[in-house]
Amino acid sequence: METDHEELHRELENEGDELEKRRDELASETDTARQDLNTKVSDERTPGVQDEQEDVLGGKDAVEEAESEDEESEEDPDEGEGGGSEGAGYREEE
């Protein structure tokens, strides 16, 4: 008969094995996705990918940097000076 701590030890060992297996599966999926992405980026027939090639190859940091640059360029210099119609129920006639 197993004691409580032996049973817990066995359960934790099994959980650790499952986590290692899942980690290996995710690493394999990530490698496959990376290879697929690199193939698409280098293929000029894939629409839109070359336009953002630096972002795609640069990863999350490049995308976040590009988004922050876009936000800075879209800031309205008149923002904060009353009179805006946004959210006030104003609707321009079509």
PyMOL CGO cylinders between C-alpha atoms (Angstrom):
from pymol import cmd
from pymol.cgo import CYLINDER

trace = [
    CYLINDER, 0.00, 0.00, 0.00, 1.26, 3.45, -0.96, 0.3, 1, 1, 1, 1, 1, 1,
    CYLINDER, 1.26, 3.45, -0.96, 1.53, 6.17, 1.58, 0.3, 1, 1, 1, 1, 1, 1,
    CYLINDER, 1.53, 6.17, 1.58, 0.05, 9.59, 0.88, 0.3, 1, 1, 1, 1, 1, 1,
    CYLINDER, 0.05, 9.59, 0.88, 3.38, 11.13, -0.03, 0.3, 1, 1, 1, 1, 1, 1,
    CYLINDER, 3.38, 11.13, -0.03, 4.29, 8.25, -2.37, 0.3, 1, 1, 1, 1, 1, 1,
    CYLINDER, 4.29, 8.25, -2.37, 0.99, 8.60, -4.19, 0.3, 1, 1, 1, 1, 1, 1,
    CYLINDER, 0.99, 8.60, -4.19, 1.48, 12.37, -4.47, 0.3, 1, 1, 1, 1, 1, 1,
    CYLINDER, 1.48, 12.37, -4.47, 5.02, 11.81, -5.72, 0.3, 1, 1, 1, 1, 1, 1,
    CYLINDER, 5.02, 11.81, -5.72, 3.79, 9.41, -8.40, 0.3, 1, 1, 1, 1, 1, 1,
    CYLINDER, 3.79, 9.41, -8.40, 1.06, 11.84, -9.49, 0.3, 1, 1, 1, 1, 1, 1,
    CYLINDER, 1.06, 11.84, -9.49, 3.53, 14.71, -9.71, 0.3, 1, 1, 1, 1, 1, 1,
    CYLINDER, 3.53, 14.71, -9.71, 5.96, 12.56, -11.71, 0.3, 1, 1, 1, 1, 1, 1,
    CYLINDER, 5.96, 12.56, -11.71, 3.17, 11.70, -14.15, 0.3, 1, 1, 1, 1, 1, 1,
    CYLINDER, 3.17, 11.70, -14.15, 2.16, 15.35, -14.41, 0.3, 1, 1, 1, 1, 1, 1,
    CYLINDER, 2.16, 15.35, -14.41, 5.79, 16.31, -15.07, 0.3, 1, 1, 1, 1, 1, 1,
    CYLINDER, 5.79, 16.31, -15.07, 6.03, 13.69, -17.82, 0.3, 1, 1, 1, 1, 1, 1,
    CYLINDER, 6.03, 13.69, -17.82, 2.83, 15.01, -19.42, 0.3, 1, 1, 1, 1, 1, 1,
    CYLINDER, 2.83, 15.01, -19.42, 4.13, 18.60, -19.29, 0.3, 1, 1, 1, 1, 1, 1,
    CYLINDER, 4.13, 18.60, -19.29, 7.42, 17.57, -20.91, 0.3, 1, 1, 1, 1, 1, 1,
    CYLINDER, 7.42, 17.57, -20.91, 5.54, 15.72, -23.63, 0.3, 1, 1, 1, 1, 1, 1,
    CYLINDER, 5.54, 15.72, -23.63, 3.32, 18.77, -24.29, 0.3, 1, 1, 1, 1, 1, 1,
    CYLINDER, 3.32, 18.77, -24.29, 6.38, 21.05, -24.33, 0.3, 1, 1, 1, 1, 1, 1,
    CYLINDER, 6.38, 21.05, -24.33, 7.99, 18.86, -26.99, 0.3, 1, 1, 1, 1, 1, 1,
    CYLINDER, 7.99, 18.86, -26.99, 4.79, 18.85, -29.05, 0.3, 1, 1, 1, 1, 1, 1,
    CYLINDER, 4.79, 18.85, -29.05, 4.54, 22.65, -28.85, 0.3, 1, 1, 1, 1, 1, 1,
    CYLINDER, 4.54, 22.65, -28.85, 8.20, 23.03, -29.84, 0.3, 1, 1, 1, 1, 1, 1,
    CYLINDER, 8.20, 23.03, -29.84, 7.55, 20.84, -32.87, 0.3, 1, 1, 1, 1, 1, 1,
    CYLINDER, 7.55, 20.84, -32.87, 4.43, 22.83, -33.81, 0.3, 1, 1, 1, 1, 1, 1,
    CYLINDER, 4.43, 22.83, -33.81, 6.35, 26.09, -33.40, 0.3, 1, 1, 1, 1, 1, 1,
    CYLINDER, 6.35, 26.09, -33.40, 9.18, 24.85, -35.65, 0.3, 1, 1, 1, 1, 1, 1,
    CYLINDER, 9.18, 24.85, -35.65, 6.68, 23.76, -38.29, 0.3, 1, 1, 1, 1, 1, 1,
    CYLINDER, 6.68, 23.76, -38.29, 4.87, 27.11, -38.15, 0.3, 1, 1, 1, 1, 1, 1,
    CYLINDER, 4.87, 27.11, -38.15, 8.18, 29.00, -38.35, 0.3, 1, 1, 1, 1, 1, 1,
    CYLINDER, 8.18, 29.00, -38.35, 9.25, 27.02, -41.42, 0.3, 1, 1, 1, 1, 1, 1,
    CYLINDER, 9.25, 27.02, -41.42, 5.86, 27.62, -43.04, 0.3, 1, 1, 1, 1, 1, 1,
    CYLINDER, 5.86, 27.62, -43.04, 6.05, 31.34, -42.32, 0.3, 1, 1, 1, 1, 1, 1,
    CYLINDER, 6.05, 31.34, -42.32, 9.56, 31.64, -43.69, 0.3, 1, 1, 1, 1, 1, 1,
    CYLINDER, 9.56, 31.64, -43.69, 8.45, 29.83, -46.84, 0.3, 1, 1, 1, 1, 1, 1,
    CYLINDER, 8.45, 29.83, -46.84, 5.51, 32.21, -47.28, 0.3, 1, 1, 1, 1, 1, 1,
    CYLINDER, 5.51, 32.21, -47.28, 7.63, 35.30, -46.65, 0.3, 1, 1, 1, 1, 1, 1,
    CYLINDER, 7.63, 35.30, -46.65, 10.14, 34.25, -49.29, 0.3, 1, 1, 1, 1, 1, 1,
    CYLINDER, 10.14, 34.25, -49.29, 7.37, 33.38, -51.80, 0.3, 1, 1, 1, 1, 1, 1,
    CYLINDER, 7.37, 33.38, -51.80, 6.39, 36.49, -53.74, 0.3, 1, 1, 1, 1, 1, 1,
    CYLINDER, 6.39, 36.49, -53.74, 3.09, 34.87, -54.74, 0.3, 1, 1, 1, 1, 1, 1,
    CYLINDER, 3.09, 34.87, -54.74, 1.82, 35.02, -51.15, 0.3, 1, 1, 1, 1, 1, 1,
    CYLINDER, 1.82, 35.02, -51.15, -0.24, 38.23, -51.03, 0.3, 1, 1, 1, 1, 1, 1,
    CYLINDER, -0.24, 38.23, -51.03, 0.48, 40.79, -48.33, 0.3, 1, 1, 1, 1, 1, 1,
    CYLINDER, 0.48, 40.79, -48.33, 3.31, 39.00, -46.60, 0.3, 1, 1, 1, 1, 1, 1,
    CYLINDER, 3.31, 39.00, -46.60, 6.12, 40.92, -48.23, 0.3, 1, 1, 1, 1, 1, 1,
    CYLINDER, 6.12, 40.92, -48.23, 4.51, 44.25, -47.26, 0.3, 1, 1, 1, 1, 1, 1,
    CYLINDER, 4.51, 44.25, -47.26, 5.06, 43.43, -43.60, 0.3, 1, 1, 1, 1, 1, 1,
    CYLINDER, 5.06, 43.43, -43.60, 8.07, 41.15, -43.98, 0.3, 1, 1, 1, 1, 1, 1,
    CYLINDER, 8.07, 41.15, -43.98, 10.14, 42.94, -41.34, 0.3, 1, 1, 1, 1, 1, 1,
    CYLINDER, 10.14, 42.94, -41.34, 7.32, 42.68, -38.83, 0.3, 1, 1, 1, 1, 1, 1,
    CYLINDER, 7.32, 42.68, -38.83, 6.77, 39.02, -39.60, 0.3, 1, 1, 1, 1, 1, 1,
    CYLINDER, 6.77, 39.02, -39.60, 10.43, 38.09, -39.33, 0.3, 1, 1, 1, 1, 1, 1,
    CYLINDER, 10.43, 38.09, -39.33, 11.04, 40.45, -36.40, 0.3, 1, 1, 1, 1, 1, 1,
    CYLINDER, 11.04, 40.45, -36.40, 8.32, 38.83, -34.34, 0.3, 1, 1, 1, 1, 1, 1,
    CYLINDER, 8.32, 38.83, -34.34, 6.22, 40.33, -31.59, 0.3, 1, 1, 1, 1, 1, 1,
    CYLINDER, 6.22, 40.33, -31.59, 8.67, 43.15, -30.77, 0.3, 1, 1, 1, 1, 1, 1,
    CYLINDER, 8.67, 43.15, -30.77, 8.66, 44.44, -34.35, 0.3, 1, 1, 1, 1, 1, 1,
    CYLINDER, 8.66, 44.44, -34.35, 4.87, 44.34, -34.53, 0.3, 1, 1, 1, 1, 1, 1,
    CYLINDER, 4.87, 44.34, -34.53, 4.46, 46.18, -31.22, 0.3, 1, 1, 1, 1, 1, 1,
    CYLINDER, 4.46, 46.18, -31.22, 7.01, 48.80, -32.30, 0.3, 1, 1, 1, 1, 1, 1,
    CYLINDER, 7.01, 48.80, -32.30, 5.20, 49.36, -35.60, 0.3, 1, 1, 1, 1, 1, 1,
    CYLINDER, 5.20, 49.36, -35.60, 1.85, 49.66, -33.81, 0.3, 1, 1, 1, 1, 1, 1,
    CYLINDER, 1.85, 49.66, -33.81, 3.22, 52.22, -31.37, 0.3, 1, 1, 1, 1, 1, 1,
    CYLINDER, 3.22, 52.22, -31.37, 4.61, 54.26, -34.28, 0.3, 1, 1, 1, 1, 1, 1,
    CYLINDER, 4.61, 54.26, -34.28, 1.18, 54.14, -35.98, 0.3, 1, 1, 1, 1, 1, 1,
    CYLINDER, 1.18, 54.14, -35.98, -0.54, 55.34, -32.81, 0.3, 1, 1, 1, 1, 1, 1,
    CYLINDER, -0.54, 55.34, -32.81, 1.87, 58.25, -32.49, 0.3, 1, 1, 1, 1, 1, 1,
    CYLINDER, 1.87, 58.25, -32.49, 1.30, 59.33, -36.09, 0.3, 1, 1, 1, 1, 1, 1,
    CYLINDER, 1.30, 59.33, -36.09, -2.49, 59.14, -35.73, 0.3, 1, 1, 1, 1, 1, 1,
    CYLINDER, -2.49, 59.14, -35.73, -2.71, 61.41, -32.68, 0.3, 1, 1, 1, 1, 1, 1,
    CYLINDER, -2.71, 61.41, -32.68, -4.96, 64.41, -33.30, 0.3, 1, 1, 1, 1, 1, 1,
    CYLINDER, -4.96, 64.41, -33.30, -3.19, 67.66, -32.41, 0.3, 1, 1, 1, 1, 1, 1,
    CYLINDER, -3.19, 67.66, -32.41, -6.58, 69.28, -31.66, 0.3, 1, 1, 1, 1, 1, 1,
    CYLINDER, -6.58, 69.28, -31.66, -7.60, 66.46, -29.32, 0.3, 1, 1, 1, 1, 1, 1,
    CYLINDER, -7.60, 66.46, -29.32, -8.77, 67.67, -25.95, 0.3, 1, 1, 1, 1, 1, 1,
    CYLINDER, -8.77, 67.67, -25.95, -10.00, 71.02, -27.27, 0.3, 1, 1, 1, 1, 1, 1,
    CYLINDER, -10.00, 71.02, -27.27, -13.81, 70.59, -26.91, 0.3, 1, 1, 1, 1, 1, 1,
    CYLINDER, -13.81, 70.59, -26.91, -16.30, 70.71, -29.75, 0.3, 1, 1, 1, 1, 1, 1,
    CYLINDER, -16.30, 70.71, -29.75, -15.74, 67.17, -30.94, 0.3, 1, 1, 1, 1, 1, 1,
    CYLINDER, -15.74, 67.17, -30.94, -18.70, 65.22, -32.23, 0.3, 1, 1, 1, 1, 1, 1,
    CYLINDER, -18.70, 65.22, -32.23, -17.37, 61.80, -31.47, 0.3, 1, 1, 1, 1, 1, 1,
    CYLINDER, -17.37, 61.80, -31.47, -19.74, 59.94, -29.18, 0.3, 1, 1, 1, 1, 1, 1,
    CYLINDER, -19.74, 59.94, -29.18, -22.14, 62.89, -29.02, 0.3, 1, 1, 1, 1, 1, 1,
    CYLINDER, -22.14, 62.89, -29.02, -24.77, 61.31, -31.22, 0.3, 1, 1, 1, 1, 1, 1,
    CYLINDER, -24.77, 61.31, -31.22, -23.79, 63.43, -34.22, 0.3, 1, 1, 1, 1, 1, 1,
    CYLINDER, -23.79, 63.43, -34.22, -24.33, 61.75, -37.55, 0.3, 1, 1, 1, 1, 1, 1,
    CYLINDER, -24.33, 61.75, -37.55, -23.21, 63.28, -40.81, 0.3, 1, 1, 1, 1, 1, 1,
    CYLINDER, -23.21, 63.28, -40.81, -25.84, 63.23, -43.55, 0.3, 1, 1, 1, 1, 1, 1,
    CYLINDER, -25.84, 63.23, -43.55, -25.04, 60.91, -46.43, 0.3, 1, 1, 1, 1, 1, 1,
]
cmd.load_cgo(trace, "trace")
